[in-house]
């Protein structure tokens, strides 16, 4: 005879899963309405380059939350845009990874990501503002809300692991820019150093203005790879509205700059 408490435990777990799914769907519906987009089932609409990004390497893949998608018209181009929460697969295992650049950094989980597809072929470029994510040590009380993390801690198992290397980024920054209005600096990594510096420029002013006051001083990460443009926070966790709207505005501004300063990629190659 199976203890009735077992079935109550199973029923409670199923109920929690159902409530979580309903909440995520509600967030997706609300976000889609706010941004003029539509809820998505998954991330299959994104370019395959996503799997070669630093974001994917740090998260070891992950689980999308409340994805929405739509299309924006920028500089006479239609740009596909997706907004989604991403929970790191590593977080499910009670661990976290750091990217072995100079200096190394890590990401929080979950976080909000804006992904855009441009009619461009861009080199792999990573732009990051300095901030708490540069401290790759354990954070106070970090593992208390995660059972796998607590188990690993009690068993004296390591929780930090180096992420898979991303050779296309190099190791040393190819550019450093100091903001005018706030503290810290912007760092740029890319194996295509000259192209990266040309895309980013030498003035950090446009980076400081991304997202306006709501993102002023935010530890943002901007990643370019092929047609893919990603904008996400390194350590702010999952941004809720209206800050999520500011993150979308930041990604839009990045895309507008790239569209205005790089040649169009047409069906026969570069159109100019």
N, C-alpha and C positions, 0 to 999 in steps of 0.2 A: 504494500500500500504506500503510495507516494504521499508525503506530507502535504496537506492543503497549503501550507505556507509557501511551498515551492511554486505552486501554481499562482499564488498571489504575487510572488516575486517576479515570475515570468510576465504576468499581466501588467505589473507596474513598469517593467522595462519596455514592453511594447507600447504602453501609453506614453512614456517619456519620448520614445522614438517618434511616435505619431505627433505629439505636441511640438517636437523640434522641427519636424518636416512642415507642419502647418505654419509655424513661426517663420521659417525660412521662406516659404511661399508668400507669406504676407509681406515680408520685407521686399521680396522681388517685385511683387505687384505694386507696392508703394513706390519703390525706386523707379520702376518702369514708367509709372504715371508721372513722377516728378521730372524725369529726364526725357520723356517723350520716346521711350523705347519699349521693348517687349520682353517678357520673361523668357529665359532660355532653359533648355533641359540640361545642357552640358557645355563644354568648351570646344566642341569639334569645329566650330566656325573659325577658330583662331589658326594662324599659320603654323606649320609644323616646327618652325624655328623656336617656338615656345619651349620645346624640350631641350634646347641647347643654350638657354639663358642662365645667367647666374641665379635668377629667382628660382628656377626649377631645380638647379643643383643644390641650393641652400635648403629648399623645402623637401627634396627627394620626391618630387611630384607633389601630390596633395589632394585635397578635397575641396571642390568649388562650393561656394555658398551663395545662394540667391543671385545667380547670374542673370544679367539683362543685356540686351544688345540693340543696336540701332545703326543709323547712318547719318552722318553729318556732311554738309556741303561746305568745303573749305577750298578757297582759291580755285574754283571751277572744277574741283575734284570731289567725288563722293568717297568718304572715308568711313569704313566700317569700324564701329566702336563697341567694345564690350566692357562692362563693369561687373566685378564679381569679388566676393570674399574668398580668400584662400587659406585653408587650414593646413599647416605643414604635416606631411606624413610622419616626419620625425617627432613632432609633438605628440602624436598618437602613441609613439613608442617610448615617450618619456625622455627624449634626447633633443639636442639642438646642434646645428652645424655652424661653422664659421668659414668664410671664404678666405683662402690664404693669399690675399693680396697684401700690399704694403701701404697703409696698415690694414690688418684683417678686420672684418666686421661680421655681424650676425643680424638676423631678422627676428622680429617678434611674430607670434602666431596666435590667433589669425590676423590677417591684414587685408586691406582693401586694395585691389589692383584695377587700373584702367589700362586697357589694351586697345591699340589702334592699328589698322592695316593701311599702309600708305602705298601709292603707286611708285615706289622707290626701291632701290637695293642699297641698303646702308651697311657700313662696316659694323662689327660688334663693338659698341662703345658703352661704357658704364660710367655714369655720373652720379656722385653721391655727396651729400652734405655731411660734414662731420657731426657726430652726436653720440647719444648713449649706446647705439649699436656698435660703436668702435670698442667698447669695453666688452671683451668676449668672455669674461669670467661669469661664474654663477651669480645670479641676482638674489637678494634676500627674499625668502618665502616663495621663490619661483616654482618650486616643485610641489608645494602644498596642495594645489588645486588639481593635481594630476596623479591618479593612482599609479600608473606606470613609472612616473618620475619619482614618486615616493618609494616605490619598491626598489628602483635602481639605486637611490640614495642610501636606503637602509642596507642594501647588499654591497655597498661601497663599489658599485659599478660606475664607470665613467659615463657622464651624460653628454659631454661635448666631443664632437668628432669633426675632423676637417671635411669640408664638402669636396665633391669631385672637382678637380681643377678645371678651369676654363682657359685653355691655352690662348684663345683669340683675344683675351684681355691683357696678356702680359702680367707682370707682377708689380712693377713700379708705376706710379701715376705719371702720365705724360703731360699733365697740366694741373696746376693748383691755382685757385682763384679765391681771393678774400672778399666776402660780402661787404657792402658799404654800410648797411643799416643795422646788421646784427653780427653776433660773434660767430666764430667757426670759419670753415673754409669749404669750398667745393673742390672735389678731387675727380679727375678724369682718368680712366684706364682704357687702353685699347692697344692692340698690336699694330693697328694702322694709325700710328701716332699723328702724322701730318693731316690725314683726313679727319681724325677726331678733333684736333685743334681747330681746323677750319670750320667744322660743324658747330662747335661749342663757342668759339670766339675767345677773346681775352678779357671781356668785361662780364663780371658776374651779375650785373644789374638785372638782366632779363631773367636770370634764375631766381633772384631774390623776389621778383614780382609775381612769380607763378602762384596762382591761387589767391592772390591778394592777402589781406590782413589775416584771414583764417589759417593760412599756411606759412605766414612769415616766420622764418627761423625753423620751420619743420624739417626733420631729418629725411628729406625726400631722396628717392633713388629714381633715376631715369635710365632706361636701358634701350638701346637701339640694336637691331639685328635683322638684316634683310628688310622685308616690308614691315616688320613689327616694331612698334613703339610701346614701351611699358612705362608707367609711372606708378609708384607705390611708396608708402612710408616705411622706413626701416624699423622704427621702434614705437610707433604710436598705437599699435594694435588696429583692430578693425574700426575704421572711421565711419561714424554714422552721420546722417544728414543733420545740419547743412554742410558739414565739413567734407562729406563725400562729394557734394556738388562742387566744392572748391577744388577737390582733386581732379574732377572731370574737367574743370576750367583750366587747370594747370596742364593737363595732357593735351587739351585743344590748342593751347598757346604753343606748346612744343611742336605739335604737328604743323601749325601755321608757319612757324619759323622754318621748319625743314622743307615744307612745300615751296616756300618762297626762295630758298637758297640752294636747292638741289635740282638736278635735271629730272624730267619726267621719264618714267620707264614705261614705254608703250609696248604693243605686241611685237614690234620688230627691234626692240632694244631701246636705247636712250633716244628720246625725241627732242631733248633740249629744253 
